[in-house]
Amino acid sequence: MSSFRLTDAFTPEEIRAFNTKSDLAGWWAVGSAWALIGATFAVMAIWPNPATILLGLIVLGGRQLGLSILMHEAAHYSLFKTRSLNDSVGQWLCARPVWGDVARYRKHHIQHHSHTSTDLDPDLCLVAPYPTTRASLRRKFVRDLSGYTAAKRVFGLFLMDIGALTYTVSGGARLIPRDGRRWTAYAREGIRNMAPMVITNAILGGVLAATGNGLLYLVWLGAYFTTYSLFIRVRALAEHACTEMSDHPLRNTRTTKAGVLARLTVAPFHVNYHLEHHLMPSAPWFHLPRMHKVLRGRQATTAAPSYAAVMRMVTAKPA
């Protein structure tokens, strides 16, 4: 077991400050995500052409990941001060529009933090095959952008929602024994689990239709089936691929340097500060850059690599 303690990195006063939640910051994060989504739809509606549609696929895929990141914050009870806001706003305005579930995600994700980079880590399968070859990663990216990855994800989510598979956001889902259940039991569970996703997406589609732009909902679906899958993969690789297989929080994950493009796509809401997040999972997203600055000032961690550098690292296996 690692002998590292949080007080080895921060003072008690800093720990208390970094753990301070803010409802204002939470509402700003959720509001800004949806404002950018709305602005993207507006741009496509005003200037409908292939360039704006392509831009829409990129930006909406990034904001779908952003909503997932805010769901992740809510799962840690760090998006808002109160548990009720984390559960309600995190569920309906963040998780459900991208077919997520705060409660089930929280149960899964706590195991990742408890067993990071060990055989008990439920997310280990996302990064275990790395490093790989450039050709292998290109094939994965092609599957992401072709919709194949999303089709598998959607099929898995459907089976999990009807109660046929155990819930996971990574891999390793297991069949749940039928134990005499009738198809009506699967249907009831499916309706209960999927109805919020259908409702939130129907509202989004309805708002677009009411403004005479109903077809733009297809761009939202297109992003979910293409760029969102790609951005999820890059985010996961940056966080844990090719890091040390140990329980030491300064070695089993990494922080990645994110520029404007990365923040728009693969690193919304400071999710690139993943080392800091693992050090203090209860710290809200807006404190993470300051935590990183403190750690660097004390030489507790090295300079963050760029996403391009990480991609070179994870494709270092000879062809």
C-alpha positions in Angstrom: 0.0 0.0 0.0 1.1 3.5 -0.8 2.3 5.5 2.2 1.3 8.8 0.5 -1.0 11.1 2.5 -2.8 14.1 1.3 -1.1 16.3 3.8 2.2 15.4 2.1 1.0 17.6 -0.7 -1.2 20.2 0.9 -1.6 22.0 4.2 -4.9 21.4 6.1 -5.9 25.0 5.3 -5.4 24.3 1.6 -7.3 21.0 1.8 -10.3 22.8 3.3 -10.1 25.6 0.7 -9.9 23.2 -2.2 -12.9 21.2 -0.9 -15.1 24.3 -0.9 -18.1 23.9 -3.2 -20.0 26.6 -5.0 -23.6 26.6 -6.3 -22.7 29.6 -8.4 -19.9 27.8 -10.1 -22.1 24.7 -10.5 -24.9 26.7 -12.2 -22.3 28.5 -14.4 -20.9 25.2 -15.5 -24.2 23.7 -16.4 -25.5 26.9 -17.9 -22.4 27.6 -20.0 -22.5 24.0 -21.4 -26.1 24.4 -22.5 -25.4 28.0 -23.7 -22.7 26.7 -26.0 -24.9 23.9 -27.2 -27.7 26.5 -28.0 -25.2 28.8 -29.7 -23.9 25.9 -31.9 -27.5 25.1 -33.0 -28.0 28.8 -33.7 -25.0 29.0 -35.9 -26.1 25.9 -37.9 -29.6 27.3 -38.2 -28.5 30.7 -39.5 -25.7 29.4 -41.8 -26.7 25.9 -42.8 -23.8 24.5 -44.8 -21.3 21.6 -44.5 -18.7 23.7 -42.6 -21.1 24.7 -39.8 -22.5 21.1 -39.6 -18.9 19.8 -39.2 -18.3 22.5 -36.6 -21.5 21.4 -34.9 -20.4 17.8 -34.8 -17.1 18.8 -33.1 -18.6 21.3 -30.6 -21.6 19.2 -29.7 -19.5 16.1 -29.2 -17.3 18.2 -26.9 -20.3 19.5 -25.0 -21.8 16.0 -24.7 -18.5 15.0 -23.0 -18.8 18.2 -21.0 -22.2 17.1 -19.7 -20.7 13.7 -18.9 -17.9 15.5 -16.9 -20.5 17.5 -15.0 -22.4 14.2 -14.3 -19.0 13.0 -12.9 -18.8 16.1 -10.7 -22.3 15.5 -9.4 -21.4 11.9 -8.7 -18.7 13.2 -6.4 -21.2 15.7 -4.8 -18.9 18.5 -6.0 -20.9 20.2 -8.7 -23.1 21.9 -6.1 -23.0 22.3 -2.3 -26.1 20.2 -1.6 -26.7 16.6 -2.4 -30.2 17.3 -3.7 -28.9 19.7 -6.4 -26.1 17.3 -7.4 -28.6 14.5 -7.8 -31.4 16.5 -9.5 -29.5 18.9 -11.7 -26.7 16.4 -12.3 -29.3 13.9 -13.4 -31.7 15.9 -15.6 -29.4 18.5 -17.1 -26.2 16.6 -17.4 -26.5 12.8 -17.3 -29.8 12.0 -18.9 -29.3 13.9 -22.2 -26.3 11.8 -22.9 -27.9 8.5 -21.6 -26.1 8.6 -18.3 -27.3 8.0 -14.7 -25.7 9.8 -11.8 -26.7 7.2 -9.1 -25.5 4.1 -11.1 -22.4 5.9 -12.3 -21.5 7.0 -8.8 -21.6 3.4 -7.6 -19.4 2.3 -10.5 -17.0 5.2 -10.3 -16.2 4.9 -6.6 -14.7 1.5 -7.3 -12.3 3.2 -9.8 -11.1 5.6 -7.2 -10.8 2.9 -4.5 -8.8 0.6 -6.8 -7.1 2.8 -9.3 -4.7 1.0 -11.6 -5.1 -2.3 -9.8 -6.8 -5.5 -11.0 -10.0 -4.4 -9.1 -10.2 -1.1 -11.1 -13.4 -1.4 -13.2 -11.9 1.1 -15.8 -8.6 -0.8 -16.2 -9.9 -2.4 -19.4 -10.0 1.1 -21.1 -6.2 1.5 -20.8 -4.8 -2.0 -20.3 -3.9 -2.7 -24.0 -1.6 0.3 -24.1 1.0 1.1 -25.4 -0.2 -0.1 -28.8 0.8 0.7 -32.4 -0.1 3.8 -34.4 -2.1 1.6 -36.8 -4.1 0.0 -34.0 -5.0 3.4 -32.5 -6.0 4.7 -36.0 -8.3 1.8 -36.3 -9.9 2.6 -33.0 -10.3 6.2 -34.0 -12.0 5.1 -37.3 -14.4 2.9 -35.4 -15.2 5.9 -33.1 -15.9 8.3 -36.0 -17.7 5.7 -38.1 -20.3 5.1 -35.4 -19.3 1.5 -34.7 -18.1 2.3 -31.1 -21.3 4.2 -30.3 -23.5 1.4 -31.7 -21.9 -1.0 -29.3 -22.3 1.5 -26.5 -25.9 2.1 -27.2 -26.6 -1.6 -27.4 -24.9 -2.2 -24.1 -26.8 0.7 -22.5 -30.0 -0.8 -23.7 -29.2 -4.2 -22.2 -28.1 -2.6 -19.0 -31.2 -0.5 -18.7 -33.6 -3.5 -19.2 -31.7 -5.4 -16.5 -30.0 -7.9 -18.8 -26.4 -6.7 -18.1 -24.7 -5.3 -15.0 -24.1 -1.6 -15.2 -20.7 -0.3 -16.3 -19.3 2.7 -18.2 -16.2 0.9 -19.3 -16.2 -2.8 -19.9 -16.7 -6.1 -18.3 -20.5 -6.0 -18.1 -21.9 -9.4 -17.0 -25.1 -11.1 -17.9 -27.6 -11.0 -15.1 -29.3 -14.4 -14.6 -32.9 -14.4 -15.8 -34.2 -16.2 -12.7 -37.7 -16.6 -14.1 -38.2 -13.0 -15.1 -40.8 -12.5 -17.8 -40.3 -10.1 -20.7 -42.7 -7.7 -19.0 -40.2 -7.3 -16.1 -37.5 -6.3 -18.6 -39.8 -3.9 -20.2 -40.8 -2.2 -16.9 -37.2 -1.8 -15.9 -36.3 -0.5 -19.4 -39.0 2.1 -19.3 -38.0 3.2 -15.8 -34.3 3.6 -16.7 -34.7 4.9 -20.3 -37.7 7.2 -19.9 -35.6 10.2 -18.5 -33.2 9.9 -21.5 -36.1 9.8 -23.9 -37.8 12.7 -22.2 -34.7 15.0 -22.1 -33.9 14.3 -25.8 -37.5 14.8 -26.8 -37.5 18.2 -25.1 -34.3 19.1 -27.0 -35.7 17.9 -30.3 -39.0 19.6 -29.5 -37.3 23.0 -28.9 -35.4 22.7 -32.1 -38.6 21.7 -34.0 -40.5 24.7 -32.4 -37.9 27.0 -33.9 -38.2 25.4 -37.3 -34.9 23.5 -37.0 -36.0 20.0 -36.0 -33.6 18.4 -38.5 -30.7 19.8 -36.5 -31.4 17.2 -33.8 -29.7 14.8 -36.2 -26.5 16.7 -35.7 -26.8 16.0 -31.9 -27.3 12.3 -32.7 -24.5 12.4 -35.2 -22.1 13.9 -32.6 -23.1 11.3 -30.1 -22.3 8.6 -32.6 -19.0 10.0 -33.8 -17.0 12.8 -32.1 -18.3 12.0 -28.6 -17.0 8.5 -28.8 -13.6 9.8 -30.1 -13.3 12.4 -27.3 -14.2 9.9 -24.6 -11.4 7.6 -25.8 -8.8 10.4 -25.9 -9.8 11.6 -22.5 -9.5 8.1 -21.0 -6.1 7.5 -22.6 -4.7 10.8 -21.3 -5.9 10.1 -17.8 -4.5 6.6 -17.1 -2.9 4.9 -20.2 0.8 4.1 -19.7 0.9 5.2 -16.1 2.3 3.2 -13.2 0.4 0.2 -12.0 0.4 1.1 -8.4 -1.8 2.7 -5.7 0.4 5.9 -5.6 -1.8 8.8 -6.6 1.1 10.8 -8.0 2.0 8.0 -10.4 -1.1 6.0 -11.4 -2.7 8.9 -13.3 -1.6 12.1 -15.1 -2.5 15.7 -15.7 -2.5 16.7 -19.4 -1.9 20.2 -20.7 -5.0 21.5 -22.5 -5.1 24.4 -25.0 -8.3 26.0 -26.3 -9.1 23.2 -28.8 -8.6 20.5 -26.2 -10.8 22.3 -23.7 -13.5 22.6 -26.4 -13.3 18.9 -27.2 -11.5 16.3 -25.0 -10.9 18.4 -21.8 -14.0 20.3 -20.8 -14.3 21.7 -17.2 -10.7 21.1 -16.3 -11.0 17.3 -16.5 -7.4 17.3 -17.8 -6.3 17.9 -14.2 -6.8 14.3 -13.5 -3.9 13.7 -11.1 -5.3 16.5 -8.9 -8.7 15.0 -9.1 -7.5 11.7 -7.8 -5.6 13.3 -5.0 -8.8 14.9 -3.8 -11.9 13.5 -5.5 -14.2 15.8 -3.5 -12.5 19.0 -4.8 -14.7 20.8 -7.4 -13.5 21.2 -10.9 -12.7 24.9 -10.7 -10.1 24.3 -7.9 -8.0 21.9 -9.9 -5.8 24.3 -11.8 -4.8 26.0 -8.5 -4.1 22.6 -7.0 -1.8 21.8 -10.0 0.0 25.1 -9.6 0.7 24.4 -5.9 2.0 20.9 -6.7 4.3 22.2 -9.4 5.5 24.9 -7.1 6.5 22.3 -4.5 8.0 20.0 -7.2 5.6 17.3 -6.2 4.8 16.5 -9.8 6.3 17.1 -13.2 5.2 19.3 -16.0 2.0 18.1 -17.8 2.5 16.6 -21.2 0.4 17.7 -24.2 -2.3 15.5 -25.6 -0.2 15.0 -28.7 2.7 13.8 -26.4 0.4 11.4 -24.7 -0.8 10.0 -28.0 2.8 9.4 -29.0 3.3 7.7 -25.7 0.4 5.3 -26.1 1.4 4.4 -29.6 5.0 3.6 -28.8 4.7 -0.1 -29.5 6.7 -1.0 -32.6 4.5 -2.1 -35.6 
